[in-house]
Amino acid sequence: MNKEIATKVFESLASGIRLDVWRLLVKAGLEGQVAGQLASELDIAPNTLSFHLKAMLHAGLLSVEQEGRFLRYRANIPLMLSLIGYLTEECCAGHPEACGLVDGRPQTVSGQPRSSCCDETY
């Protein structure tokens, strides 16, 4: 992770709709959601959602996979974990473990670093 990528991610999430999309896709986990589901849950027009999804794809926040005539979107959790690591690498005077972080990542209740948001709750 570098400053340029971090800035691109933050710029992409600086929209309320995009933040809502991100949270829904994180909640959906590895299954993700098709665009129609997202538009329905967010109560927004498909063309509006498409605009926001394109920006999020450009920032690397999402992946997309064609499923017949549908597009399934998934949150890029490793990118977000990398961003958290970038933001916290100098935490606690260069000792992030003192702040509950291992390799820049929050620890699980068992004390192991989380590899994704779906590993285990805190």
N, C-alpha and C positions, 0 to 999 in steps of 0.2 A: 504494500500500500504506500502511496506517496501523496503529497499535498494535492496534486492535480486531480487524481482519482477521487480523493476524499471530497474535494470541492465539488466535483461533478455529481457525486452521490448526494451531498447536502442540497445542492441546487435542485436536483430532481425531486427530493422529498420536501421541498419548501412549498408545496401545494397541498392543501387540505385533502383534495381528492386523491392525490398520489399517496399521501400518508395513509388514508383509509384503504386504498388498494393494497399497499404493502402489508398492513396489519391483517387484512383478510387472507392474503396469500400465506403469511406466516402461520396464521391459525389453521389454514388448510394443510399445511405440512407438505410432504412429498407428493401428495395427490394433486396439489394445485387446484386451479379452477379454470373453467372455460370462460371466455369473455362474456358470454350471455349471462352466466351466473353472477359474475362480478357486477355487470350493469344492473341486473335485477336487485341484488342485495344493496347496492349503493343508490338505487333509484335515479340513475342518470342515463342519458341517451347513449346508445351504442357508439355514435360518432364522437361524442365527447370523451367517452372512455378510451376509444381507440387512440385519440390524440395523446392522452396521458400515458397509456401503455407504451406507445412508441418512444416517448421521452424516457420512460423508465428502462426500456430495453437498451436505449442508447447509452444510458448511464451504467449499464451492466447489472442493474438491480433485479432483473427478471430474466428468466429463460422462457422460451416458447416452443411448443411442439404441435405440429399439425396432427389432428385426429379426425380423419375424414374431412368434413367441411367445417370443423371447429378448430379453434386455436386454444390450447391449454397453456396457461401461464403458471409459473412457479417462482417463488421468491429465491433469490440467490443468497442463501444463508451464509455460505463461506465468505462472500464479499462483505456482508455486514459484520461478521466476526472479525474479519481483517480490519475493517474500519474501527471497531471497538479497540482492537489491539493497537492500531496506529494512534488513537486518541489517548490511550492509557499507558503507552510504553514508558513514559517518564513519570508515571504515577508514584507517589510517595517517595520522591527524591531518587527515582530510578530503581526502586524496590517494590514492584507491583504486587508481589506476593503479600506484602504487609497490608494491602488494600483488598485482599481476597481474590487476587487475579493470579493465574498461572499462565505463562506465555501470552499475557495480554487478554486472557479469556476468563470470564467468571467461572468459579468452581461449582461443581455439583455438591449436593449434600454429602456425598461420599468423599469429597475432597479432590476429585479428579477434574481436570479441565473438560469443559463441554466441547464436543466437536460440532454440535449443531443445536439449534433451539429445541429439537425434539428429543434430545438425549434423556433428560431427567429434569424435574422441577427443582427449584432451589430449596 
